[in-house]
Amino acid sequence: MINKKKIAFLGAGSMAEAMISGIVEAGQIPQNQIYVSNRSNLERLQHLEEVYGINGLTKEDLPLGKMDIIVLAMKPKDAAASLQSINHSIKPHQLILSVLAGVTTSFLEQHLPPGQQVIRVMPNTSSMIGESATAISSGANTSKQNMNIAAKLLQSIGEVYVIPEEKMDVFTGIAGSGPAYFYYLMEHMEKEGVKAGLNKEITREIIAQTMVGAARMIQEKDQTPKVLRENVTSPNGTTAAGLDALAKHGGGTAIAQAIKEAAKRSKEISSNLIVQVEKDSRTAI
């Protein structure tokens, strides 16, 4: 039963907060069973405690051994040091979820006790309102039962997709970073509306509703984006003119490149992390 579980977030940044907000809102885990910790920012922990009614504790005060689920949410560059610091406190029954971009399950397994069950998770910040697109990939030792537990937990923050880990980088480029692409688009649409004399707040609402409507059309109609686009594009009409401008100025290319570059960066983070760990190991010797 999910509502019996105790969960700890190691790291208190925006992704941890988004997930905490979604889990609290869904009510799957009681607030007094949710813990969050970071290295030294006590003000941040107090903020999360006051806003969400959870337990904000320093690393030293966190009863890590009593947790059922541990979510790794620190910065990826801090992963190796953080795993080393908690290694002795981890118990075999505990499930480790990692939301660290570019950090593989094999890397986690190498820095945790043998046989530890880990799941790589890629949510997005829409977790905060229960609308995340979240991918999960199983580690080598993870049971189907724990995959089901993770999926059930993460369903409280949106839709969950089980994918092969080798596809996680491209998923990061599409969904992990995706909300920012849409916000960027909305920024530019808003600017044009305001330039034309529309009220900024009303313009923003119009854009948001337009995007919500388009998204629901994809979800609820059995039609592809291409077909839906063609359905609303009359020859020589306003939509055709707008689409022609997008094509002329590289709109499609820019979107594709954004996904490729984000996925590439995810792979780079993984490679850089391995290089840094090897370098630290040689220095220690």
C-alpha positions as CSV (number, residue, x, y, z in Angstrom):
1,M,0.0,0.0,0.0
2,I,1.5,3.3,-1.1
3,N,-0.1,5.2,1.8
4,K,1.9,3.2,4.2
5,K,5.2,4.2,2.6
6,K,7.7,6.7,3.9
7,I,9.5,8.7,1.2
8,A,12.5,11.0,1.4
9,F,13.8,13.4,-1.2
10,L,17.5,14.0,-1.1
11,G,17.7,17.4,-2.7
12,A,15.2,20.3,-2.4
13,G,15.3,22.0,-5.8
14,S,12.5,22.8,-8.2
15,M,12.0,19.2,-9.4
16,A,11.8,17.9,-5.9
17,E,9.3,20.6,-5.0
18,A,7.2,19.9,-8.1
19,M,7.0,16.2,-7.2
20,I,6.3,16.9,-3.6
21,S,3.5,19.3,-4.6
22,G,1.9,16.7,-6.8
23,I,2.1,13.9,-4.3
24,V,0.7,16.0,-1.5
25,E,-2.1,17.2,-3.7
26,A,-3.0,13.7,-4.7
27,G,-3.0,12.5,-1.1
28,Q,-1.4,9.2,-1.9
29,I,1.1,9.5,0.9
30,P,0.3,11.4,4.2
31,Q,2.3,14.6,4.6
32,N,3.9,13.4,7.8
33,Q,5.4,10.5,5.9
34,I,7.2,12.7,3.3
35,Y,10.7,14.0,4.1
36,V,13.0,16.4,2.2
37,S,16.6,17.2,2.9
38,N,19.5,19.1,1.4
39,R,23.1,19.9,2.3
40,S,22.8,23.3,4.0
41,N,19.9,25.5,2.9
42,L,17.7,25.5,6.0
43,E,15.6,28.3,4.8
44,R,14.6,26.3,1.7
45,L,13.7,23.3,3.9
46,Q,11.6,25.5,6.2
47,H,9.8,26.9,3.1
48,L,8.9,23.4,1.8
49,E,7.8,22.4,5.3
50,E,5.5,25.4,5.7
51,V,4.0,25.2,2.2
52,Y,3.4,21.5,2.0
53,G,3.2,20.3,5.6
54,I,6.0,17.8,5.2
55,N,9.2,17.2,7.1
56,G,12.1,19.4,6.2
57,L,15.2,18.0,7.9
58,T,19.0,18.4,7.6
59,K,21.0,15.6,6.2
60,E,22.2,14.7,9.7
61,D,18.7,14.6,11.1
62,L,17.0,12.6,8.3
63,P,16.2,9.0,9.5
64,L,17.3,7.6,6.2
65,G,17.2,4.0,7.3
66,K,13.5,4.2,8.1
67,M,12.5,5.3,4.6
68,D,10.8,2.9,2.1
69,I,11.5,5.1,-0.9
70,I,14.4,7.4,-1.4
71,V,14.3,9.9,-4.3
72,L,17.7,11.2,-5.5
73,A,17.0,14.8,-6.5
74,M,20.3,16.6,-6.0
75,K,22.3,18.1,-8.8
76,P,23.8,15.4,-11.1
77,K,27.3,16.6,-10.5
78,D,26.8,15.9,-6.8
79,A,25.6,12.3,-7.4
80,A,28.8,10.4,-6.7
81,A,29.6,12.2,-3.5
82,S,26.0,12.0,-2.3
83,L,25.8,8.3,-3.0
84,Q,29.0,7.7,-1.1
85,S,27.7,9.6,1.9
86,I,24.5,7.6,2.2
87,N,25.9,4.2,1.1
88,H,26.3,2.9,4.6
89,S,22.8,3.9,5.6
90,I,20.9,2.3,2.7
91,K,19.0,-0.9,3.5
92,P,18.3,-3.8,1.0
93,H,14.5,-3.3,1.0
94,Q,14.7,0.4,0.2
95,L,13.7,1.5,-3.3
96,I,15.9,4.2,-4.9
97,L,14.3,6.5,-7.4
98,S,16.6,8.8,-9.3
99,V,15.4,12.0,-11.1
100,L,19.0,12.9,-12.0
101,A,19.3,13.9,-15.7
102,G,21.9,11.8,-17.5
103,V,22.7,9.6,-14.5
104,T,22.3,5.9,-15.5
105,T,21.0,3.1,-13.4
106,S,24.3,1.3,-13.8
107,F,26.2,4.3,-12.4
108,L,23.8,4.3,-9.4
109,E,24.2,0.5,-8.9
110,Q,28.0,0.9,-8.9
111,H,27.8,3.4,-6.1
112,L,25.2,1.7,-4.0
113,P,25.2,-1.6,-2.0
114,P,25.2,-4.8,-4.3
115,G,21.7,-5.8,-5.4
116,Q,20.1,-2.4,-4.6
117,Q,16.9,-1.8,-6.5
118,V,17.0,1.4,-8.5
119,I,14.6,3.1,-11.0
120,R,15.6,6.0,-13.2
121,V,12.8,8.5,-13.4
122,M,12.3,11.5,-15.7
123,P,9.4,13.7,-14.7
124,N,8.8,17.3,-15.7
125,T,7.8,20.3,-13.7
126,S,4.2,19.9,-14.6
127,S,4.3,17.4,-11.7
128,M,3.3,20.3,-9.5
129,I,-0.2,20.2,-10.9
130,G,-0.4,16.5,-11.5
131,E,0.2,16.8,-15.3
132,S,3.7,15.4,-15.7
133,A,4.8,13.1,-18.5
134,T,7.1,10.8,-16.5
135,A,9.3,8.1,-17.9
136,I,10.7,5.3,-15.8
137,S,13.4,2.7,-16.5
138,S,14.3,-0.3,-14.4
139,G,17.7,-1.1,-13.0
140,A,19.2,-4.5,-13.3
141,N,18.0,-5.7,-9.8
142,T,14.6,-4.0,-9.7
143,S,11.5,-6.3,-9.2
144,K,8.3,-5.9,-11.1
145,Q,6.6,-5.3,-7.8
146,N,8.8,-2.2,-7.1
147,M,8.3,-1.0,-10.7
148,N,4.5,-1.2,-10.0
149,I,4.9,0.7,-6.8
150,A,7.0,3.4,-8.5
151,A,4.4,3.7,-11.3
152,K,1.5,4.0,-8.8
153,L,3.4,6.6,-6.8
154,L,4.3,8.6,-9.9
155,Q,0.8,8.5,-11.3
156,S,-0.1,10.9,-8.6
157,I,1.9,13.6,-10.5
158,G,0.7,12.7,-14.1
159,E,1.0,10.0,-16.7
160,V,3.8,7.3,-16.5
161,Y,5.6,5.6,-19.4
162,V,7.9,2.6,-19.0
163,I,10.6,2.9,-21.6
164,P,14.0,1.3,-22.2
165,E,16.8,3.2,-20.5
166,E,18.7,3.8,-23.7
167,K,15.7,6.0,-24.8
168,M,15.8,8.1,-21.7
169,D,18.0,10.8,-23.3
170,V,15.6,11.5,-26.1
171,F,12.6,11.4,-23.7
172,T,14.5,14.0,-21.7
173,G,14.8,16.2,-24.8
174,I,11.1,15.8,-25.6
175,A,9.3,15.7,-22.2
176,G,11.8,16.6,-19.5
177,S,12.8,19.8,-21.2
178,G,9.5,20.1,-23.2
179,P,7.6,22.4,-21.0
180,A,10.3,25.1,-21.4
181,Y,9.9,24.9,-25.2
182,F,6.2,25.6,-24.9
183,Y,6.8,28.5,-22.4
184,Y,9.3,30.0,-24.8
185,L,6.7,29.8,-27.6
186,M,4.1,31.3,-25.3
187,E,6.4,34.2,-24.4
188,H,6.8,35.1,-28.1
189,M,3.0,34.8,-28.8
190,E,2.3,36.9,-25.8
191,K,4.7,39.7,-26.9
192,E,3.0,39.8,-30.3
193,G,-0.4,40.0,-28.8
194,V,0.6,42.9,-26.5
195,K,2.3,44.7,-29.4
196,A,-1.0,44.5,-31.3
197,G,-2.8,46.1,-28.3
198,L,-4.3,43.1,-26.4
199,N,-4.2,43.1,-22.6
200,K,-1.2,41.1,-21.4
201,E,-3.2,38.9,-18.9
202,I,-6.0,38.2,-21.4
203,T,-3.4,37.4,-24.1
204,R,-1.8,34.9,-21.8
205,E,-5.1,33.2,-21.0
206,I,-6.0,33.0,-24.7
207,I,-2.6,31.4,-25.5
208,A,-2.9,28.9,-22.6
209,Q,-6.4,27.9,-23.6
210,T,-5.4,27.5,-27.2
211,M,-2.6,25.1,-26.1
212,V,-4.8,23.2,-23.8
213,G,-7.4,22.8,-26.6
214,A,-4.8,21.6,-29.0
215,A,-3.4,19.1,-26.5
216,R,-6.8,17.7,-25.7
217,M,-7.5,17.3,-29.4
218,I,-4.5,15.1,-29.6
219,Q,-5.5,13.1,-26.5
220,E,-9.2,12.7,-27.3
221,K,-9.3,12.4,-31.1
222,D,-7.9,9.4,-32.9
223,Q,-5.9,11.6,-35.3
224,T,-2.3,12.4,-35.8
225,P,-0.8,15.9,-35.3
226,K,-0.3,16.1,-39.1
227,V,-3.9,15.3,-39.8
228,L,-5.2,17.8,-37.2
229,R,-2.9,20.5,-38.6
230,E,-4.1,19.9,-42.1
231,N,-7.7,20.0,-41.0
232,V,-7.4,23.5,-39.7
233,T,-5.3,24.8,-42.6
234,S,-7.4,26.2,-45.5
235,P,-5.5,27.0,-48.7
236,N,-4.4,30.6,-48.8
237,G,-5.9,31.2,-45.3
238,T,-4.6,32.7,-42.2
239,T,-3.3,29.4,-40.7
240,A,-1.5,28.6,-44.0
241,A,0.1,32.0,-43.9
242,G,1.3,31.4,-40.3
243,L,2.6,27.9,-41.1
244,D,4.4,29.2,-44.2
245,A,6.2,31.7,-42.0
246,L,7.2,29.1,-39.5
247,A,8.6,26.9,-42.3
248,K,10.4,29.9,-43.9
249,H,12.0,30.9,-40.6
250,G,13.0,27.4,-39.5
251,G,10.3,26.7,-36.9
252,G,10.3,22.9,-37.4
253,T,14.1,22.8,-37.6
254,A,14.4,24.8,-34.4
255,I,12.1,22.4,-32.6
256,A,13.9,19.3,-33.8
257,Q,17.3,20.9,-32.9
258,A,16.1,21.7,-29.4
259,I,15.2,18.1,-28.8
260,K,18.4,16.8,-30.2
261,E,20.6,19.3,-28.2
262,A,18.8,18.5,-24.9
263,A,19.2,14.8,-25.5
264,K,22.8,15.3,-26.4
265,R,23.3,17.3,-23.2
266,S,21.8,14.5,-21.2
267,K,24.3,12.1,-22.7
268,E,27.1,14.5,-22.0
269,I,26.1,14.8,-18.3
270,S,26.4,11.0,-18.0
271,S,29.8,10.9,-19.8
272,N,31.2,13.8,-17.8
273,L,30.0,12.2,-14.6
274,I,31.9,9.0,-15.3
275,V,35.0,10.9,-16.3
276,Q,34.9,13.0,-13.1
277,V,34.4,9.9,-10.9
278,E,37.4,8.2,-12.5
279,K,39.5,11.3,-12.1
280,D,38.5,11.5,-8.4
281,S,39.4,7.8,-7.9
282,R,42.8,8.3,-9.4
283,T,43.4,11.4,-7.2
284,A,42.4,9.4,-4.1
285,I,45.0,6.7,-5.0
